[in-house]
Amino acid sequence: MVREKVTVSTRTLQWKCVESRVDNKRLCYGRFILSPLIKGQADTIGIAMRRALLGEIEGTCITRAKSEKIPHEYSTIVGIQESVHEILMNLKEIGLRSNLYGTCGAFICARGPGYVTAQDIISPPSVEIVDNTQHIARLTEPIDLYGSYPIDAVFMPVRNANHSIHSYGNGNERQEILFLEIWTNGSLTPKEALHEASRNLIDLFIPFLHGEEETLHLEYNRHKGTLPPLTFHDRLAKLRKNKKERELKYIFIDQLELPPRIYNCLKRCNIHTLLDLLNKSQKDLMKIEDFRIEDVKQLLGILEKHFTID
């Protein structure tokens, strides 16, 4: 567990993690502060952040279990201690971590007698099990499972989020400190959840930053703009030469400080690292929904700034 003394800045708005701990593989806790805020701002931000944390953070979970010859999910099976319903509930609780969208298959390879745990799940390389010791069932004899039942899946990696406010100062100089507490299921850290929730909230306000005429102008010119003289891939050829492929694989786009909309567009297309980005041509990027020519130019400018690729 890490603790830091809370200090308040009276000049610039700052945030800090003041407490971080891992209670177990499936429960992480983080406590953050944001200050200084004028009266009323802390509650406004706190309510919005809590809603974003609990309702808009993407997660991965088991959505369906398949087998045969089981009449219904409340059946009991000879040779298994748990009922089918209890097994489904245990599968529902298994925490998963993945960077991919969509569905993929996995299966359990176990034979009784003995305990079946998350370690017995054989999943694709893109899916990581948070806690391999999670219990699924106890087999009292060799058996085969059959049937097909949906699981009431929970995609929310944030288990809980709270906010509180501390006021200080007198009269017109009264200010506030916002405290945010976040609990996650281990598939991501509280800090990662805070960053994702912040990006989601920022995206909601981006339309207000553009006037109506500018929005119409950009939409009209979306497919008519002039492309840079050299393709995106050609402009970055020097970067690929200067850095080994292994290095590019471990430079994540999160480190590039991209505008939220560009960042989210890339994430939706499973572009997570600089290597993923360099493997895309300018034409590929223009096929991304809501991705514009201006975004390509801005992205190239950011990369040139970070890696000096003239």
N, C-alpha and C positions, 0 to 999 in steps of 0.2 A: 504494500500500500504506500502511496506517495501523497504527502500533504505539504502544502505551502501556505505561508502566512498571507492573508488577504491584504493587499495594499490598494489604495484608491488613488487613481490619477485625477487631478482636477483640471487637466488641460485637454488631452486627447482621449477619444473614446477607445477603450482597450478591452480585450477579453482574455481570460486566462483559465486554465484548468487548475483548480485548487485542490482537487482530490480525485484519485484514480485507483481503482482496485479491481482485482479479479477474484470473486468469491469462489467460483469454480468454472469449468470450461463452458458452462451454459449460462453463466450469469456474470456480466461485467457492469461496473458502476463508474460513473463519472460525474463530477460536480464542477460547474463552470460559472464564472462571473463576467458580467459586462457592466462597465462603468466609465465615466460618470454619465448619468442620464437625468434629464430634467423631469419634474413631477409628471406622472402619467405615461411616460414613454416605456418604462419598465414593464408595466402591465400590458400595454399594447403589444410589445415584442414578445413577452412571455406567453401570452395566449396564442399568438400566431405560431410560435415555435413549437409549442406543445402539440397543437393540432397537426402541424406538418410532420413532427416526429412520430406521432401515433398513427397517422393515416396515409402518409405519402412516401415512406421509405420502402424501397423495393427489397424483396427477400426471396429466398428459395426454399421450397418445402416439398414433401411427398404429397401428391394429389390423388393417387389411386393405387389400390392394391389388387392384384389379379391372382386368381386361382380357379379351381373347378369343384363341382359336386358339393357345394355348401349351400343349403337352402336359403339362409339369410344371415345377416351380419351378427345376429344375437345367438347363433348356434354355438354349441360346444363340440369339440373334436376329441375323440378318444386319443390319448397320447400327448395332449397339450394341456397344460395346467390352466392357461388363460382361455377365455371365450374369444370368438372372432372379434367381437366389439372391443374387448380389452387390447387385443393385438393392434387393431386399427388406431386406437387412442395412443398406444405406445409409438407407433410409426409417425403419428401426427406430431409428436413432441420432439422428433429427431431434428436437430439443427443442421442445416446445410449451408455451404458457402459456394457461390458460383458467379462468374462474370458473364455468363451467356444468358440470352433470352430464349424463351420457348420451352418445349418439353423434351425430355430424353428418357431412355429406359435404364432400369437397373434391376438386379434380382438378388435374392438371398440364397446363399449356398451354405447349408448347415444340415446336420444329421444328428438325431438324438441317440441316446439320452444326453441331455446337457442344456445349457443356456444359450439362447440366441440373442446376440447383441448387435449393435450398429456395425461392429467390426465385420460381421458376416455379410453385410451388404456389398455387393460388387457393383460399383458405379463407374461412369465414364471419368476420364482424367480431368475433365472440366468441372467436376463436382467434388467438393471436399466435405467430409463429415466432421462436424465440430468436435463431437465427443464419441469416440468409438466404443465406450463402455455402456452406452445407453441400452437399457433392457428392452427387449422386444417380446420374448416368450420363453417358456421353459418346456422343453420336450422331454417326456418321460419314457418315450420309446420311439423307434424309427417310424416315421409317418410321412405322407405327402399331403400338401395343402392344395385345395382346389376352390375356385369361386371368383367373383369380381365385384368389388364394392368401392364406391367413392369414399374419400376421406374429407371431412369438413376442414379443408386445408387453411392454415393461417400463414400468410406471407409477411407478417409483421415482425421484423427482427428486433424492434424496440418493444420491450415488455411494459415499460412504464416511463412516464416523464412528468416532472413537476416543476413549478417555478415559484419563487418567493421573492419578496422585495424588502430591501433594507433602506430606510431613509435616513439622511443625515443633513446637518446644516440648519440654518435658521432663516425664517422669513423668505424673502425673494431668492435667497441663495440656496434654498433647500434642493438637494439632489438625491438620486436614487441609485442603488446597486441592484442589478438583476442577478438572481441565482437560478441556475438551471441544473436539475438533477436528471440523469438519464440512465436507465437500466436496459441492457441489450441481452440477447440470447447467445452471444458469443460468436455469431456469424459475422459481426462487425463490431468495432469498438464504439463506445459512446462518442468519441471525438469524430470518427468517420460518420456516424449518424448525424451529428450536429452539422458537419460540413454539407452533407447531402440535403438535409432539411433547409439549410440556408440557401443553397443553390435553387431549390424548388421554389422558395419564397421570392427570391430575386427574379426568377423567370416570370412570375405572375405580374411584376411591376414593369417589366421591360417595355410592353406596348405603350405605357404612358410616357415613355421617354421620347417617343417619335410622334411628330405632328401628323395629322391626317394626310396632308398633301405629300409629305415625305414618304409615308407608308405606301400611298398609291403610286408614287413615282418609282419606288424600289420594286413594287410588284409588277409594274408595267415593263420595267427594264430587266426583270429577272432573267429572261431568256434572250435578251438582246444586247447585253453588255459585251464589252470588248475583253477578250481573254488576254492574259499576259502573253508576251511574245514567245516565251519559252514555257513548256508544260510544267506542271507542278513537280512531276517526277524528275525532270531534267534539272530544274533549279536546285533540287536537293541531292543531286548525284554526288556533289562534293562532300556533303555531310556523310553519306553512306560510305564513301571512300576513306574518310578520316576516322570514322568510328567503326569498330568491329561489330558484326551482327549481334554478338552476345551483349555488347554494351547497349545497343539500341533496344534490345528486348527488355532491358531492365530500366529504361527511362520511360516513366509513365506520363501520360498526357496531363495527369493531375499536377505534375511539377511545372507545367508550362504557363500556369496562371492565365488560362484561356477565358474569354468571355463566357458567361454561363450558357448562352444559347448555342454557341459553337461546341462547347464541351458536351452538352447534352445530345446534340446531333451526332457527334462522333461516338459517344457511348452507346447510343441506340443501335449503331451499326457495328458494335463489337470492336471498335477501335480503342484499345486500352493503352498501347505502348507506342513509342516513336517508330518502332519497326512495323507495327500494324499500319501506321499512317504512311510510311514511305512505300509500303507495298500497294498503296492506292494511287491511281492516276488522277489527274484533274477531272477527267470525265467521270470517274467513279464517284468523286466527291460531289459533283454537280447533280448526281442522281439521288443524293440523300435528300429526303423530304425537308423542306424549309431551309435548305442550304443554298446560299446565293453566291454570285461571283464576288461580291464585296467580302464575303466570308473567306473565300479562298485567298484573296489578296491579304486580308488581315491575318489569316493563319500563317501565310508565308512570311509576312513581316515579323510576326512574333518569333518564328523559328530562326529567322535571320538575326534577330536581336539576341537570342539565347546562344546561338551557335556560330555567329559571324560567318554566314555562307553568302558571299557576294556573287 
